[in-house]
Amino acid sequence: MVETKTNMLQTELCGITLDNPVMAASGTFGYGREFAELYDINCLGSFSFKGTTLEPRFGNPTPRIAECEAGLINSIGLQNPGVEKVIEEELPHLATIFDKKVMANIGGFSVEEYAQVAQRLDLCDQIGWIEVNISCPNVRHGGIAFGTDPDAAASVIRAVKDAVRKPVIAKLSPNVTDITKMAIACENAGADGISLVNTLLGMRIDLKTKKPVIANKMGGFSGPAIFPAALRMVYQVYDAVKIPVVGIGGIATAEQVIEMMLAGACAVQIGAANLVDPYVCRNVIRDLPKVMRKYGIAELKDIIGGAHNG
């Protein structure tokens, strides 16, 4: 059991109170099943479940994982059972292991598909937020195009907002020239919050075969190495928009959670670190009160954007 002083860790995301700011990122936590066998996942603030599309997807060809220093590259390709199976099978099971609101991460290959998936999930009581993945770099059609063009991103967010009542979070790609333009476009289209960053585009080459390690040649680079870049973009986006920001990218410690919040994040998502240490989210939550005391922080919500003062 993780013992925390709830009030000191409490924060809020789009009107929904979180016991603490630590969420697991989409694609690294599945639908919670495997992690619930290891510890009580109700200690989390929440988590973003596996990216869900209208139809089932097998994903990209293998190999689709490449290890590298201070991170990994993946090209999974939004493998998922499709929205109907998620609603019929995954969410009922989730209700038996997690009693808080969960974030639904959605993907699509057209504006209409995004809206359809969002509309189906909007009817589910367990879901607190719709996180719109316009930033996945692994899918040839849809994701990368929507995530790198402000007008295209805005069209997706606008369609999703028209289809749902729940708060809509736009998940942004770092693979752009100016991340603030993307954030502003999404805010103007009606987004209730911004989450960033998704993975950077990367690759490895096998010296024996002299060919790319990943079948798709390139994939999403995540892990400790991207933390400074992610922190910088969170800082910039916090200055550019008036809606809440969720910080993602290379987070693995309580100290990094606090850094992200000082940069402007009201909550964070831990991603690749879950694949290295399945207990990392629980451990970070456990460590937060001690680290807060060390740095003289009484309540986490008071430090959001603190690095911008003075």
C-alpha positions, 0 to 999 in steps of 0.5 A: 500500500502506498501511503501518501498525504492526499491533500499535499499531492492533490491536483486537478485536471479539467475540473476532475480532482486527482489524488496525485499528479502521477498518471501512466501514459498510453501504450505503456500500461495497457488497460491496467490488467497486468499492473493490477496483478503487481500492486493496487493501481488505485494509488495512481492519479489516473492512467491513459489506456492503450490507444484505441481506434474504431476497428481492431488493429494488428499494428506494424510489422515486426521487428518494431522495438529497438533498444538504445542508450537512455531509451527505446524506439517503438513502432507498435502502430496503434495495435488494439482490439477496437473500440467496441471490444474495449467497451464490451470487455476491457472497461468492465474488467477495468471497473473491478480493478480501478475505481477512479476516472480513467483517460481514454486515448484515441487514434484515427485515420480521418477526422470522422473516425476520431469523432466516432471513436470519441462519441462511443467512449464518451458514453462510458462513465468510467472515462474522465477525459478523452485524450486525442492522439494526433501525434503518433509517429508510427502510423503511415496514414493519419497520425503524423499528418494531423499532428504536424499541421495546426489546421489539421490538428484543429479540425480533429479537435473541433470534430471530437469536441462536437461529438463529446461532453467529456473534457478533450485533451490534445496529445501533441507531437514534438516532431514540429518546428514550433510546438506552441503553434500546435497548442494554440491551434488546439486550444482555439479549436476547443481543447480543454487541455494539452498533453505533451510530448509524444515520442520523438522520431528515431531509428537504429541501424543493425551493423551486421545487416546494415539495415534499419533495426525496425521494419518500418525503418523509424519509430517513436523514441522515448525514455530518459534522454527526451526529458529535457526536450519535453520539459522545455516544450511543456514550459513553452506551451504553458506560456502559450495557452490558458488551458491545463497542461499534462507533462510527458517525456522521460519522467521516472522520478519524483524530482522530475515530476516536480520539475515538470510541474514547475514548468507548468504541468498540472499532472504528468504521465510516466511512459517508457519507465513502466517498461523498465520498472513496472512499479515506477509509478507507485514508487514515484508517488511514494517518494513525492512527500519526501522530496517535497519536504526536502525542497520546502513544498507544502502542496503540489498544486501551489508550484504549477508554473512556478518556474515562470515567476520572477 
